[in-house]
């Protein structure tokens, strides 16, 4: 591989990290919802903990959270926290949309307004910082 290809590959990996972050966050939250459903009949206590330890959804959550942590650390080493954290809030939108699609949960008008404001905020913050940090 030539040296000229390295910056292009590095840039591609940076963009993939930004795609992976909300995907992993959303998948983790969806899996937590599934785990909660699987454990809902078990009263909290030692029995619940043993059932949680045996639940495949709980193990999936742990794996997704570990991957999410790795991606987040990679993003933070490349970007200022003041840019990275606001952009990570896209997961709030994707989680609400996933809850609607997968669990048929309603999206209220105020939630739609909030998601719209989040997206506008991300765009505004990204524009104001893009020249200095990307």
C-alpha positions as a LaTeX table, in Angstrom:
\begin{tabular}{lrrr}
\hline
Residue & $x$ (\AA) & $y$ (\AA) & $z$ (\AA) \\
\hline
Unk1 & 0.00 & 0.00 & 0.00 \\
Unk2 & 1.37 & 3.40 & $-0.89$ \\
Unk3 & 1.83 & 6.23 & 1.59 \\
Unk4 & $-0.65$ & 8.33 & $-0.40$ \\
Unk5 & $-3.43$ & 5.89 & 0.51 \\
Unk6 & $-2.86$ & 6.25 & 4.28 \\
Unk7 & $-4.50$ & 9.66 & 4.78 \\
Unk8 & $-7.51$ & 8.55 & 2.76 \\
Unk9 & $-7.87$ & 5.35 & 4.79 \\
Unk10 & $-7.43$ & 7.24 & 8.05 \\
Unk11 & $-10.11$ & 9.71 & 7.05 \\
Unk12 & $-12.46$ & 6.87 & 6.09 \\
Unk13 & $-11.90$ & 5.23 & 9.49 \\
Unk14 & $-12.64$ & 8.52 & 11.27 \\
Unk15 & $-15.93$ & 8.83 & 9.41 \\
Unk16 & $-16.80$ & 5.21 & 10.18 \\
Unk17 & $-16.26$ & 5.87 & 13.89 \\
Unk18 & $-18.89$ & 8.63 & 13.71 \\
Unk19 & $-21.30$ & 6.20 & 12.04 \\
Unk20 & $-20.53$ & 3.40 & 14.51 \\
Unk21 & $-21.08$ & 5.54 & 17.60 \\
Unk22 & $-24.86$ & 6.10 & 17.23 \\
Unk23 & $-25.33$ & 2.62 & 15.76 \\
Unk24 & $-23.63$ & 0.97 & 18.75 \\
Unk25 & $-25.43$ & 3.26 & 21.22 \\
Unk26 & $-28.79$ & 2.50 & 19.65 \\
Unk27 & $-28.11$ & $-1.23$ & 19.44 \\
Unk28 & $-27.04$ & $-1.21$ & 23.09 \\
Unk29 & $-30.21$ & 0.53 & 24.23 \\
Unk30 & $-32.44$ & $-1.76$ & 22.14 \\
Unk31 & $-30.65$ & $-4.77$ & 23.59 \\
Unk32 & $-31.07$ & $-3.39$ & 27.12 \\
Unk33 & $-34.80$ & $-3.09$ & 26.46 \\
Unk34 & $-34.84$ & $-6.73$ & 25.33 \\
Unk35 & $-32.87$ & $-7.75$ & 28.42 \\
Unk36 & $-35.28$ & $-5.85$ & 30.66 \\
Unk37 & $-38.19$ & $-7.65$ & 29.01 \\
Unk38 & $-36.52$ & $-11.01$ & 29.48 \\
Unk39 & $-35.92$ & $-10.30$ & 33.17 \\
Unk40 & $-39.18$ & $-8.51$ & 34.02 \\
Unk41 & $-40.85$ & $-11.43$ & 35.77 \\
Unk42 & $-37.89$ & $-12.02$ & 38.06 \\
Unk43 & $-37.95$ & $-10.03$ & 41.33 \\
Unk44 & $-34.74$ & $-8.15$ & 41.98 \\
Unk45 & $-32.30$ & $-10.06$ & 44.15 \\
Unk46 & $-29.89$ & $-12.95$ & 43.82 \\
Unk47 & $-32.26$ & $-14.83$ & 41.51 \\
Unk48 & $-32.49$ & $-11.80$ & 39.23 \\
Unk49 & $-28.70$ & $-11.49$ & 39.14 \\
Unk50 & $-28.31$ & $-15.17$ & 38.25 \\
Unk51 & $-30.98$ & $-14.83$ & 35.56 \\
Unk52 & $-29.23$ & $-11.71$ & 34.22 \\
Unk53 & $-25.91$ & $-13.56$ & 34.11 \\
Unk54 & $-27.56$ & $-16.31$ & 32.05 \\
Unk55 & $-29.41$ & $-13.91$ & 29.71 \\
Unk56 & $-27.80$ & $-13.60$ & 26.26 \\
Unk57 & $-29.16$ & $-10.06$ & 25.91 \\
Unk58 & $-27.17$ & $-8.96$ & 28.95 \\
Unk59 & $-23.99$ & $-10.36$ & 27.41 \\
Unk60 & $-24.80$ & $-8.61$ & 24.14 \\
Unk61 & $-25.24$ & $-5.34$ & 26.03 \\
Unk62 & $-21.83$ & $-5.75$ & 27.65 \\
Unk63 & $-20.20$ & $-6.45$ & 24.28 \\
Unk64 & $-21.93$ & $-3.49$ & 22.63 \\
Unk65 & $-20.97$ & $-1.17$ & 25.48 \\
Unk66 & $-17.34$ & $-2.32$ & 25.25 \\
Unk67 & $-17.29$ & $-1.66$ & 21.49 \\
Unk68 & $-19.00$ & 1.69 & 22.03 \\
Unk69 & $-16.32$ & 2.60 & 24.59 \\
Unk70 & $-13.53$ & 1.74 & 22.14 \\
Unk71 & $-15.09$ & 3.82 & 19.37 \\
Unk72 & $-15.70$ & 6.72 & 21.76 \\
Unk73 & $-12.07$ & 6.67 & 22.93 \\
Unk74 & $-10.93$ & 6.75 & 19.31 \\
Unk75 & $-13.17$ & 9.72 & 18.57 \\
Unk76 & $-11.98$ & 11.58 & 21.67 \\
Unk77 & $-8.32$ & 11.15 & 20.77 \\
Unk78 & $-8.98$ & 12.83 & 17.41 \\
Unk79 & $-11.48$ & 15.54 & 18.32 \\
Unk80 & $-12.09$ & 18.13 & 21.01 \\
Unk81 & $-14.61$ & 17.05 & 23.64 \\
Unk82 & $-16.65$ & 20.18 & 22.93 \\
Unk83 & $-17.22$ & 18.93 & 19.39 \\
Unk84 & $-17.39$ & 15.20 & 19.97 \\
Unk85 & $-19.93$ & 15.18 & 22.77 \\
Unk86 & $-22.60$ & 17.30 & 21.06 \\
Unk87 & $-22.27$ & 15.20 & 17.91 \\
Unk88 & $-22.74$ & 12.05 & 19.96 \\
Unk89 & $-26.24$ & 13.24 & 20.82 \\
Unk90 & $-27.42$ & 11.97 & 17.43 \\
Unk91 & $-27.94$ & 8.71 & 19.34 \\
Unk92 & $-30.85$ & 10.32 & 21.21 \\
Unk93 & $-32.63$ & 10.68 & 17.89 \\
Unk94 & $-31.71$ & 7.23 & 16.59 \\
Unk95 & $-32.84$ & 5.55 & 19.83 \\
Unk96 & $-36.27$ & 7.19 & 19.70 \\
Unk97 & $-36.65$ & 6.19 & 16.05 \\
Unk98 & $-35.55$ & 2.62 & 16.81 \\
Unk99 & $-38.01$ & 2.41 & 19.70 \\
Unk100 & $-40.77$ & 3.42 & 17.31 \\
Unk101 & $-39.71$ & 0.98 & 14.60 \\
Unk102 & $-38.88$ & $-2.05$ & 16.77 \\
Unk103 & $-41.18$ & $-1.69$ & 19.76 \\
Unk104 & $-43.98$ & 0.38 & 18.19 \\
Unk105 & $-43.59$ & 3.03 & 20.88 \\
Unk106 & $-45.32$ & 6.31 & 20.06 \\
Unk107 & $-43.38$ & 9.45 & 19.23 \\
Unk108 & $-45.13$ & 12.46 & 20.68 \\
Unk109 & $-45.07$ & 15.93 & 19.12 \\
Unk110 & $-42.76$ & 17.25 & 21.84 \\
Unk111 & $-40.34$ & 14.39 & 21.19 \\
Unk112 & $-40.36$ & 15.27 & 17.49 \\
Unk113 & $-39.68$ & 18.89 & 18.36 \\
Unk114 & $-36.85$ & 17.86 & 20.67 \\
Unk115 & $-35.29$ & 15.61 & 18.05 \\
Unk116 & $-35.51$ & 18.42 & 15.52 \\
Unk117 & $-33.80$ & 20.80 & 17.93 \\
Unk118 & $-31.06$ & 18.24 & 18.59 \\
Unk119 & $-30.41$ & 17.89 & 14.87 \\
Unk120 & $-30.40$ & 21.66 & 14.36 \\
Unk121 & $-28.02$ & 22.05 & 17.30 \\
Unk122 & $-25.66$ & 19.45 & 15.89 \\
Unk123 & $-25.65$ & 21.19 & 12.51 \\
Unk124 & $-25.04$ & 24.61 & 14.06 \\
Unk125 & $-22.25$ & 23.39 & 16.33 \\
Unk126 & $-20.65$ & 21.43 & 13.52 \\
Unk127 & $-20.65$ & 24.45 & 11.22 \\
Unk128 & $-19.16$ & 26.75 & 13.81 \\
Unk129 & $-16.34$ & 24.34 & 14.66 \\
Unk130 & $-15.66$ & 22.58 & 11.35 \\
Unk131 & $-13.04$ & 25.00 & 10.07 \\
Unk132 & $-10.91$ & 24.76 & 13.19 \\
Unk133 & $-11.06$ & 21.09 & 14.15 \\
Unk134 & $-11.68$ & 18.78 & 11.19 \\
\hline
\end{tabular}
